[in-house]
Amino acid sequence: MQKLAPEFTIKSRFFYKNLLTMQYQARKEELIAALQNATWVCTTTDCWCSYRKNFIGKTVHWYDNKLQRHKACLALRRLVGKVDYILLAHKLDDIYTEFKIAKKIEATVTDGGSNFMKAFRLYSTPTQTQVISDDEESKDDEDSDMILPTQDITDGTCCDIGDSSKEYHPIPVWDIFEQAVSCNTDGTDDEVSLDAMESSYSLPIHCQCAAHLLNLMANAEEEDRK
């Protein structure tokens, strides 16, 4: 190189490493800013193995305020250890939190792998818009998960629930479960403590990839013909 272009100076490996790091941080901040203004967000996730190393990749798709569709590569991470449902839930929750879209994702599309299916079955929670939609559809059944007292606590006499002179305060069943978990501090029930620790994971609604499902069906029919 000195003979072909002596005026050209080759940069070191550290120069390009720092340049790539700065470019990555700049593009990441731009993506986070764009996702903050997004109206509807959807992500896709897939895992694969290459040279005995496991990886997870995520893409994101969203509509802006002008209903223009956008897409981007969200993350590409290395998976260390057994790729079970707990590891997947941990990685997915970290990525959603890192890009500040945990409460904006309408759904995540994956294949039908058992680890993905179990992770979303255990830790999937609806978004705020989905909660509002479900509340409007089930407005007539809004008290179906409440425990209503049928006895007056003050004097111990039974009262009719429809009695307007008595004030009743519905108690959500989920609050009772949370109190039971928080009160379990003697270490006698390890399963409850583990579930309470893992309950911090929050994943969006899960959708199975239709193309992958059709591919499996086609392969199964081809095998049956043979």
N, C-alpha and C positions, 0 to 999 in steps of 0.2 A: 504494500500500500504506500510506503514511503517513496518508492520509485515511480508508481503510477500517479499518485497525487500527493506530493510532499507537503502541500499547503493544508491538506485535510487532517484534522485531529480526531482520532477515534475516541469516543467517550467510553468511560469505564462501565463495568457492570452495575456499580452502585448508582451511577447517574441515571441509567435507564430504569433501575428498580425504583428510585425515588420519583422519577417521572411518571411511571405507571401507577404508583401509589397516589400521587396527587391527582392524576386524571381519574382514577377510580373514585376517590372521595368527592371530586367535583361532580361526576356523573351521578353518584349516589345521592348527593344533596338535591340535584335537579329532579331525580326520580321521586324522592320523598316529597318535594314541593308539588310536583304534578299530581301525586296520589292524594295529597291533602285536599286538592280542589276537585277530585274525582267524585262523581255521583254514585256510580255502581262499580264495584270491583270484583273480579273473579280471578282465581289463581288455578294453575295446574301444577301437579307434582308427580315426579317419577324417580325411581331408584334403580341403580344398576351397579354391576361389579365389573371392574377392569383391572387386570393384573393383581388379583386377590385384594383389591381395595374397593370399598363401597362408597358410593357417592349419591347425593340427592340434588336434584335440580328443580327449580321453580320458575315458572313464567307468570306474568301478571297481565291482565286485560281489563281495561276500564273505559268508561264513557266520561267525557268532560261535560261542562255546563252547556255546551252547544251540541251535545249528543254526537260528538265525533269520537270514533273508536280509536283506541291506542293500545299498544302492547309493548312489553319489554321483558328482558331477562331479569328476574328478581334476585336469584341467588344460585350459587353452585358450591356445595359444601361437601366436605369429607365426612363420612360416617365411621366412627371408630367404635368397635365392639359389636355385639350382637344386634342386628337390625330387627328389633322387635317393636311392638306397638308403643312401648314407653319411650324408646329412643326417638322414634318418629314424632311422637307428640311433643317431646322436648325440643327437637330441632325446628319443627313447624312453628311452635309457639314463640321461639326465640326470633325466627325470621319475621313473623308478623309484628312482634313488638319492636324489632329493630327498624322496620320501615313504617311504623306507626299506622298500620292498617288493620289491627286486630279487630276493631269494632266496625269496619267498613266492608268487610268481605261478605258477599252474598253467598258464595259457594266455592268449594275447591274440588277440582276434577282429578281423579286418580284412576289407576287400573283396579282390578278386583282382588289385589293381593290381600291375604288374610291379615297381615300386620297393619296395612292401611285401614281395612274395614273395622278392625277392633279398635284402633286408635280413635277413629272418628265416632264409633259407636259409644265409646266411654266418655270422650271429652268434647263432643260436639255441642255447641251452644248457639242459639239463634242470634242474629244481629238485632239492633234496636228497631230497624224498619220491619224485620220479620216478626218481632214481638208485637209491634203495633198492629200489623196485619192480622196476626193470629188473634189478638184481643178483640178486634172488630168482628171477626168471623164467629168467635165463640163468646160473644158478649152475654148471651143468655145463660152460659154455663160458668160464669166468672167465679161463682162461689162453690164450685164442685170440689175444690181441694182445700176447703176451710173446715175447721172444727168449730162448731157453734155450740155454746153451752146451753143445755136444756134445764138448768137448775140455777136458781138465784143463790149466789155465793153468800150474800149478806145474811139471810135468815134461813137458808137451807130448804126452802120450800120450792117445789117444782112449779115452773111457769110455762105457759104456752109461748112458743117461739114467736108467734104472730102478735103477741101482746106489745102494743106500741108504748106502754108505760115503762117497759124495761129496756135498758140499753145493753146490747150485746156487741162484743168486739171479736170479730173473726180472727183466728190465729192461723197463719200459714203453716202447713205441715212441714215445709222445708226448713223453717226457723227452728222447729223442734229438733230436726235431725242435726242442724248445725250446733245447737246447744249441747246435744248428746255427744258430739265429737269433741267440742271444746272442753267438756267436763271430764273426758277420759284422759286423765293425767297420771294414773297409777301404773301405766305400761302393761296392763293385763291383757289388752286386746291389741295386738300388733297390726291386724288387718285394718281396723278402723283408723289407726294412726297413719298407716301407709296410704289409705284412700284419702285421708284428709290432706296429706302432703301432695299427692298427685292431683288433687282437685284444683290446684292452681293453674293447670293447663286449660286453655280455652281455644278450641278449634271451631272453625265455621261449619256450616252445613256441608255434607259430603255428597258428591255426585259421581257415579261410576261412569267411566269413559264409554260412550256408546260404540265407538269404532273398535275399541279393544274387545268389548263384549261380542260384537258381531264377528270379529276375527276368531274368537274362541268357538263360537257356534259353528262357523264355517269349517274350522279344523275338525271339530267333533263330528260333523256330518260326513266329512271326507274320510275320517277313520272308520265310521260305521259302514260306509260303502265298500271299503276294502275287506 
